[in-house]
Amino acid sequence: MKIIDPKNVSTGEFHSYMLGAIAPRPIAFASTVDKEGNVNLSPFSFFNVFGSNPPVLVFSPARRVRDNTTKHTLENVHEVAEVVINIVNYKMVEQMSLASTEYDKGVNEFTKAGFTEVKSEMVKPPRVGEAPVAFECKVLQVLPVGEGGGAANLVICEILLAHIDENILDANGKIDPFKLDPVARMGGNWYCRASGESLFEIPKPLRTKGIGVDQIPQEIRDSVVLTGNNLGRLGNVEKLPSDEEVDAYAHKPEIQEIRTRFQNDQESYRFHLHQLAQEYILQGDVEGAWKVLLQH
């Protein structure tokens, strides 16, 4: 394991490690205006949601690492404490990247990147017409953390109004991640597209209390087949199946076949049972996986 003390390397070098490791990062495509009304549009991947009552977003237009200068977005929110946070999807990612160009102050990145300015309802900065979601926000506080190149400036925003394209909603009126097709920032020139097989679901242990990995029999925990993810899913059940349920499962043809084939080889028998259980887990049948694993 490589150990790096940020005090012993350059800011730029450690910055690169951070951005490579802390990923993917959502993108705040922030539109702001200065006191003269000049519009600025710029993406920031130091960004996330931090509360819902009130609804709070935070992004950071950090000081430039190379020369310690500040960005127009930061200067604008000091002059006009309002911002629209536009969410970026795959259809607009190349235009968003173009808008990150360091144009001179007063140059409108909406125009340079080919985006549509849409007048906001409650704040002065316009929103991006092509964005699937846009949040009109007031700036509650700008919190500087440090004064050198790379120092953070936390822009704490309260959402006043949300604009959501109805085309990204599912039948229940919720945002469908496949329709949203969002992108996120990685290190260097890399981005991540949250779509297709990269999307997966994990049952949240919010209303249930899983038994935990520590309660899984040691023989199963030491499996050469089951992964940490498999054990995590197994530990998310509230209780183990009863002996009667396990015995009833023993008559399944695939279990009978494994028992017959490896009746004189206990190690291979357990190995193939674990392989079968893993298939059940991957299919979402955790209860069935447990009934396989607890076979004698």
PEKA-V875465 format. One record per residue. N is the residue number from 1. RES is the residue in one small letter. PHI is phi in degrees with one decimal (NA if undefined). NEAR is the number of other C-alpha atoms within 10 Angstrom. D_FIRST is the distance of its C-alpha to the first C-alpha in Angstrom with 1 decimal. Layout:
# PEKA-V875465
n:N res:RES phi:PHI near:NEAR d_first:D_FIRST
n:N res:RES phi:PHI near:NEAR d_first:D_FIRST
This chain:
# PEKA-V875465
n:1 res:m phi:NA near:3 d_first:0.0
n:2 res:k phi:-77.9 near:3 d_first:3.8
n:3 res:i phi:-111.9 near:5 d_first:6.3
n:4 res:i phi:-127.6 near:10 d_first:9.8
n:5 res:d phi:-91.8 near:7 d_first:13.1
n:6 res:p phi:-57.7 near:11 d_first:15.6
n:7 res:k phi:-76.8 near:8 d_first:18.2
n:8 res:n phi:-101.8 near:8 d_first:16.8
n:9 res:v phi:-129.7 near:11 d_first:16.9
n:10 res:s phi:-69.5 near:10 d_first:19.9
n:11 res:t phi:-58.3 near:16 d_first:20.8
n:12 res:g phi:-61.7 near:14 d_first:21.1
n:13 res:e phi:-67.4 near:10 d_first:17.6
n:14 res:f phi:-69.8 near:16 d_first:16.0
n:15 res:h phi:-56.5 near:15 d_first:18.8
n:16 res:s phi:-65.2 near:12 d_first:17.6
n:17 res:y phi:-61.5 near:13 d_first:14.0
n:18 res:m phi:-60.4 near:13 d_first:15.8
n:19 res:l phi:-68.5 near:17 d_first:18.3
n:20 res:g phi:-73.1 near:15 d_first:16.1
n:21 res:a phi:-91.8 near:10 d_first:14.1
n:22 res:i phi:-89.9 near:11 d_first:17.0
n:23 res:a phi:-155.8 near:15 d_first:19.2
n:24 res:p phi:-77.6 near:19 d_first:21.9
n:25 res:r phi:-115.6 near:19 d_first:23.9
n:26 res:p phi:-63.9 near:21 d_first:27.7
n:27 res:i phi:-114.8 near:24 d_first:30.0
n:28 res:a phi:-94.1 near:24 d_first:32.8
n:29 res:f phi:-91.5 near:25 d_first:35.5
n:30 res:a phi:-96.7 near:24 d_first:37.4
n:31 res:s phi:-106.0 near:27 d_first:41.0
n:32 res:t phi:-137.7 near:28 d_first:42.6
n:33 res:v phi:-135.1 near:26 d_first:45.8
n:34 res:d phi:-91.1 near:23 d_first:46.7
n:35 res:k phi:-66.8 near:13 d_first:49.9
n:36 res:e phi:-87.3 near:10 d_first:51.9
n:37 res:g phi:92.2 near:13 d_first:50.8
n:38 res:n phi:-70.3 near:14 d_first:48.7
n:39 res:v phi:-91.4 near:24 d_first:46.2
n:40 res:n phi:-130.3 near:23 d_first:42.5
n:41 res:l phi:-137.4 near:30 d_first:40.0
n:42 res:s phi:-152.1 near:25 d_first:36.3
n:43 res:p phi:-91.5 near:25 d_first:33.1
n:44 res:f phi:-139.3 near:19 d_first:30.2
n:45 res:s phi:-99.2 near:19 d_first:27.0
n:46 res:f phi:-87.6 near:19 d_first:26.2
n:47 res:f phi:-160.4 near:20 d_first:28.4
n:48 res:n phi:-171.7 near:15 d_first:29.0
n:49 res:v phi:-98.0 near:13 d_first:31.7
n:50 res:f phi:-127.8 near:13 d_first:31.7
n:51 res:g phi:-178.4 near:11 d_first:35.0
n:52 res:s phi:-125.0 near:10 d_first:38.1
n:53 res:n phi:-145.1 near:8 d_first:40.8
n:54 res:p phi:-76.5 near:11 d_first:41.3
n:55 res:p phi:-70.8 near:14 d_first:39.2
n:56 res:v phi:-124.5 near:19 d_first:36.7
n:57 res:l phi:-116.0 near:22 d_first:34.4
n:58 res:v phi:-133.0 near:22 d_first:32.2
n:59 res:f phi:-134.5 near:24 d_first:31.0
n:60 res:s phi:-133.7 near:22 d_first:30.0
n:61 res:p phi:-80.9 near:25 d_first:31.5
n:62 res:a phi:-66.8 near:24 d_first:29.1
n:63 res:r phi:-63.8 near:21 d_first:30.4
n:64 res:r phi:-63.3 near:16 d_first:29.7
n:65 res:v phi:-64.2 near:16 d_first:26.7
n:66 res:r phi:-70.8 near:11 d_first:28.6
n:67 res:d phi:-140.2 near:10 d_first:31.8
n:68 res:n phi:62.8 near:14 d_first:31.7
n:69 res:t phi:-87.2 near:13 d_first:34.5
n:70 res:t phi:-98.7 near:17 d_first:35.2
n:71 res:k phi:-94.8 near:15 d_first:35.8
n:72 res:h phi:-58.7 near:22 d_first:39.3
n:73 res:t phi:-59.1 near:23 d_first:38.1
n:74 res:l phi:-63.4 near:20 d_first:37.3
n:75 res:e phi:-61.6 near:16 d_first:40.6
n:76 res:n phi:-66.2 near:22 d_first:42.5
n:77 res:v phi:-69.8 near:21 d_first:41.3
n:78 res:h phi:-72.6 near:16 d_first:42.4
n:79 res:e phi:-83.1 near:14 d_first:45.8
n:80 res:v phi:-129.9 near:19 d_first:46.2
n:81 res:a phi:-79.3 near:23 d_first:44.1
n:82 res:e phi:-143.2 near:24 d_first:43.9
n:83 res:v phi:-158.4 near:29 d_first:41.5
n:84 res:v phi:-111.1 near:28 d_first:41.4
n:85 res:i phi:-96.7 near:32 d_first:38.0
n:86 res:n phi:-95.5 near:26 d_first:38.4
n:87 res:i phi:-92.4 near:23 d_first:36.0
n:88 res:v phi:-99.9 near:26 d_first:35.0
n:89 res:n phi:-115.9 near:22 d_first:35.4
n:90 res:y phi:-63.3 near:17 d_first:35.0
n:91 res:k phi:-64.8 near:15 d_first:38.6
n:92 res:m phi:-121.1 near:18 d_first:38.2
n:93 res:v phi:-66.2 near:16 d_first:34.7
n:94 res:e phi:-68.3 near:11 d_first:35.9
n:95 res:q phi:-66.5 near:16 d_first:38.5
n:96 res:m phi:-60.4 near:23 d_first:36.1
n:97 res:s phi:-61.1 near:13 d_first:33.9
n:98 res:l phi:-62.4 near:16 d_first:37.1
n:99 res:a phi:-67.4 near:23 d_first:37.9
n:100 res:s phi:-78.0 near:15 d_first:34.6
n:101 res:t phi:-57.2 near:13 d_first:36.3
n:102 res:e phi:-83.4 near:12 d_first:37.1
n:103 res:y phi:-71.9 near:13 d_first:40.8
n:104 res:d phi:-64.3 near:8 d_first:43.2
n:105 res:k phi:-58.8 near:12 d_first:44.2
n:106 res:g phi:98.6 near:14 d_first:47.0
n:107 res:v phi:-78.7 near:14 d_first:45.9
n:108 res:n phi:-89.0 near:16 d_first:45.8
n:109 res:e phi:-69.6 near:22 d_first:42.7
n:110 res:f phi:-56.6 near:22 d_first:44.5
n:111 res:t phi:-69.6 near:13 d_first:46.9
n:112 res:k phi:-63.1 near:14 d_first:44.4
n:113 res:a phi:-93.2 near:18 d_first:42.3
n:114 res:g phi:79.8 near:14 d_first:45.3
n:115 res:f phi:-93.1 near:19 d_first:44.8
n:116 res:t phi:-95.2 near:14 d_first:47.7
n:117 res:e phi:-79.2 near:16 d_first:48.4
n:118 res:v phi:-119.0 near:12 d_first:49.6
n:119 res:k phi:-62.4 near:13 d_first:51.2
n:120 res:s phi:-77.7 near:17 d_first:49.4
n:121 res:e phi:-86.7 near:14 d_first:51.5
n:122 res:m phi:-124.1 near:13 d_first:50.4
n:123 res:v phi:-130.6 near:20 d_first:48.5
n:124 res:k phi:-74.5 near:22 d_first:49.3
n:125 res:p phi:-63.8 near:28 d_first:46.4
n:126 res:p phi:-77.3 near:25 d_first:47.1
n:127 res:r phi:-102.1 near:30 d_first:44.8
n:128 res:v phi:-85.7 near:25 d_first:43.6
n:129 res:g phi:-61.7 near:16 d_first:46.1
n:130 res:e phi:-82.8 near:19 d_first:43.7
n:131 res:a phi:-72.3 near:21 d_first:41.0
n:132 res:p phi:-69.3 near:22 d_first:41.0
n:133 res:v phi:-142.5 near:21 d_first:40.5
n:134 res:a phi:-141.2 near:26 d_first:41.2
n:135 res:f phi:-116.1 near:22 d_first:41.2
n:136 res:e phi:-80.0 near:25 d_first:43.7
n:137 res:c phi:-133.9 near:25 d_first:42.3
n:138 res:k phi:-104.4 near:22 d_first:43.4
n:139 res:v phi:-86.6 near:19 d_first:41.0
n:140 res:l phi:-82.5 near:14 d_first:40.9
n:141 res:q phi:-163.7 near:16 d_first:38.8
n:142 res:v phi:-116.2 near:18 d_first:36.7
n:143 res:l phi:-111.0 near:12 d_first:34.1
n:144 res:p phi:-76.6 near:15 d_first:32.7
n:145 res:v phi:-127.2 near:12 d_first:29.4
n:146 res:g phi:98.4 near:12 d_first:29.2
n:147 res:e phi:-125.8 near:12 d_first:31.4
n:148 res:g phi:-91.0 near:16 d_first:29.2
n:149 res:g phi:-58.4 near:17 d_first:28.1
n:150 res:g phi:91.6 near:21 d_first:25.8
n:151 res:a phi:-67.1 near:19 d_first:27.2
n:152 res:a phi:-79.5 near:19 d_first:27.9
n:153 res:n phi:-133.2 near:22 d_first:31.4
n:154 res:l phi:-79.1 near:20 d_first:31.5
n:155 res:v phi:-96.7 near:23 d_first:34.6
n:156 res:i phi:-94.0 near:19 d_first:35.6
n:157 res:c phi:-121.5 near:27 d_first:38.1
n:158 res:e phi:-105.4 near:23 d_first:40.5
n:159 res:i phi:-73.9 near:20 d_first:41.6
n:160 res:l phi:-97.6 near:16 d_first:45.4
n:161 res:l phi:-158.4 near:17 d_first:45.9
n:162 res:a phi:-115.9 near:14 d_first:44.0
n:163 res:h phi:-115.4 near:16 d_first:45.2
n:164 res:i phi:-127.4 near:15 d_first:44.0
n:165 res:d phi:-64.6 near:14 d_first:45.2
n:166 res:e phi:-62.7 near:12 d_first:47.0
n:167 res:n phi:-70.3 near:11 d_first:46.0
n:168 res:i phi:-98.2 near:17 d_first:42.4
n:169 res:l phi:-91.6 near:16 d_first:43.7
n:170 res:d phi:-90.7 near:13 d_first:44.0
n:171 res:a phi:-65.0 near:7 d_first:47.2
n:172 res:n phi:-96.6 near:7 d_first:46.3
n:173 res:g phi:80.8 near:9 d_first:45.9
n:174 res:k phi:-95.3 near:10 d_first:42.1
n:175 res:i phi:-69.8 near:17 d_first:39.8
n:176 res:d phi:-88.9 near:14 d_first:38.9
n:177 res:p phi:-61.3 near:15 d_first:35.3
n:178 res:f phi:-71.0 near:14 d_first:36.5
n:179 res:k phi:-76.8 near:14 d_first:39.4
n:180 res:l phi:-63.7 near:22 d_first:37.4
n:181 res:d phi:54.5 near:17 d_first:35.0
n:182 res:p phi:-74.6 near:21 d_first:32.7
n:183 res:v phi:-120.4 near:22 d_first:30.1
n:184 res:a phi:-136.4 near:20 d_first:26.9
n:185 res:r phi:-91.9 near:21 d_first:24.9
n:186 res:m phi:-113.2 near:19 d_first:21.5
n:187 res:g phi:-84.4 near:17 d_first:19.9
n:188 res:g phi:58.6 near:10 d_first:22.1
n:189 res:n phi:-91.5 near:7 d_first:25.3
n:190 res:w phi:-88.3 near:10 d_first:24.0
n:191 res:y phi:-126.6 near:16 d_first:25.8
n:192 res:c phi:-129.7 near:16 d_first:25.8
n:193 res:r phi:-104.2 near:16 d_first:29.0
n:194 res:a phi:-88.4 near:19 d_first:29.4
n:195 res:s phi:-155.8 near:16 d_first:32.0
n:196 res:g phi:58.8 near:10 d_first:32.8
n:197 res:e phi:-73.4 near:6 d_first:30.4
n:198 res:s phi:-74.8 near:8 d_first:27.6
n:199 res:l phi:-95.2 near:10 d_first:29.5
n:200 res:f phi:-149.8 near:8 d_first:29.4
n:201 res:e phi:-111.1 near:5 d_first:30.7
n:202 res:i phi:-130.3 near:7 d_first:29.3
n:203 res:p phi:-58.8 near:8 d_first:31.9
n:204 res:k phi:-79.7 near:8 d_first:31.4
n:205 res:p phi:-85.0 near:11 d_first:31.7
n:206 res:l phi:-95.5 near:7 d_first:33.9
n:207 res:r phi:-98.6 near:6 d_first:37.2
n:208 res:t phi:-122.1 near:10 d_first:36.1
n:209 res:k phi:-121.1 near:12 d_first:34.0
n:210 res:g phi:-64.6 near:17 d_first:31.9
n:211 res:i phi:-66.9 near:15 d_first:31.8
n:212 res:g phi:91.1 near:15 d_first:27.9
n:213 res:v phi:-63.2 near:17 d_first:25.5
n:214 res:d phi:-64.6 near:10 d_first:26.3
n:215 res:q phi:-96.2 near:12 d_first:29.8
n:216 res:i phi:-78.5 near:16 d_first:29.2
n:217 res:p phi:-50.4 near:11 d_first:30.4
n:218 res:q phi:-56.0 near:10 d_first:27.8
n:219 res:e phi:-58.7 near:10 d_first:28.9
n:220 res:i phi:-76.6 near:16 d_first:28.0
n:221 res:r phi:-62.3 near:17 d_first:24.7
n:222 res:d phi:-88.9 near:11 d_first:23.7
n:223 res:s phi:-57.0 near:14 d_first:24.9
n:224 res:v phi:-86.4 near:11 d_first:23.5
n:225 res:v phi:-101.7 near:18 d_first:25.0
n:226 res:l phi:-72.2 near:17 d_first:24.4
n:227 res:t phi:-92.3 near:13 d_first:21.3
n:228 res:g phi:-59.2 near:11 d_first:19.8
n:229 res:n phi:-63.3 near:10 d_first:22.1
n:230 res:n phi:-61.6 near:17 d_first:25.0
n:231 res:l phi:-65.9 near:19 d_first:24.6
n:232 res:g phi:-61.8 near:14 d_first:24.4
n:233 res:r phi:-69.8 near:19 d_first:27.7
n:234 res:l phi:-64.8 near:22 d_first:29.3
n:235 res:g phi:-76.3 near:20 d_first:28.5
n:236 res:n phi:-89.9 near:18 d_first:30.2
n:237 res:v phi:-81.3 near:18 d_first:33.7
n:238 res:e phi:-80.8 near:13 d_first:36.0
n:239 res:k phi:-155.2 near:11 d_first:37.5
n:240 res:l phi:-82.2 near:17 d_first:37.5
n:241 res:p phi:-63.7 near:14 d_first:40.4
n:242 res:s phi:-72.2 near:11 d_first:43.3
n:243 res:d phi:-59.0 near:12 d_first:44.2
n:244 res:e phi:-64.3 near:8 d_first:47.2
n:245 res:e phi:-66.7 near:12 d_first:45.0
n:246 res:v phi:-66.5 near:19 d_first:42.7
n:247 res:d phi:-62.3 near:14 d_first:45.8
n:248 res:a phi:-64.2 near:11 d_first:47.4
n:249 res:y phi:-74.1 near:17 d_first:44.3
n:250 res:a phi:-62.7 near:17 d_first:44.7
n:251 res:h phi:-86.6 near:11 d_first:47.5
n:252 res:k phi:-64.4 near:10 d_first:45.5
n:253 res:p phi:-55.5 near:10 d_first:46.1
n:254 res:e phi:-68.1 near:13 d_first:42.4
n:255 res:i phi:-74.3 near:18 d_first:41.7
n:256 res:q phi:-59.6 near:12 d_first:44.9
n:257 res:e phi:-64.6 near:12 d_first:44.0
n:258 res:i phi:-65.3 near:17 d_first:40.6
n:259 res:r phi:-63.8 near:21 d_first:42.4
n:260 res:t phi:-69.8 near:11 d_first:45.1
n:261 res:r phi:-67.9 near:12 d_first:42.9
n:262 res:f phi:-119.7 near:14 d_first:40.6
n:263 res:q phi:-65.3 near:12 d_first:43.2
n:264 res:n phi:-109.0 near:10 d_first:42.5
n:265 res:d phi:-139.6 near:10 d_first:38.8
n:266 res:q phi:-62.5 near:10 d_first:37.1
n:267 res:e phi:-64.1 near:11 d_first:33.5
n:268 res:s phi:-67.6 near:15 d_first:34.3
n:269 res:y phi:-59.1 near:18 d_first:36.4
n:270 res:r phi:-65.0 near:23 d_first:33.5
n:271 res:f phi:-58.8 near:16 d_first:31.1
n:272 res:h phi:-74.4 near:17 d_first:33.7
n:273 res:l phi:-62.8 near:22 d_first:34.5
n:274 res:h phi:-65.9 near:22 d_first:30.8
n:275 res:q phi:-63.5 near:18 d_first:31.0
n:276 res:l phi:-64.3 near:19 d_first:34.2
n:277 res:a phi:-62.3 near:25 d_first:32.8
n:278 res:q phi:-63.1 near:23 d_first:29.9
n:279 res:e phi:-60.7 near:15 d_first:32.6
n:280 res:y phi:-61.7 near:17 d_first:34.4
n:281 res:i phi:-61.1 near:21 d_first:31.4
n:282 res:l phi:-65.4 near:12 d_first:30.9
n:283 res:q phi:-87.0 near:11 d_first:34.6
n:284 res:g phi:90.5 near:14 d_first:34.3
n:285 res:d phi:-98.5 near:13 d_first:36.3
n:286 res:v phi:-71.4 near:21 d_first:34.2
n:287 res:e phi:-61.3 near:16 d_first:37.3
n:288 res:g phi:-63.3 near:19 d_first:38.1
n:289 res:a phi:-60.2 near:23 d_first:34.6
n:290 res:w phi:-62.9 near:20 d_first:35.1
n:291 res:k phi:-66.6 near:20 d_first:38.5
n:292 res:v phi:-74.3 near:25 d_first:37.1
n:293 res:l phi:-64.4 near:20 d_first:34.3
n:294 res:l phi:-90.7 near:21 d_first:36.8
n:295 res:q phi:-66.6 near:15 d_first:39.2
n:296 res:h phi:-93.4 near:10 d_first:40.3
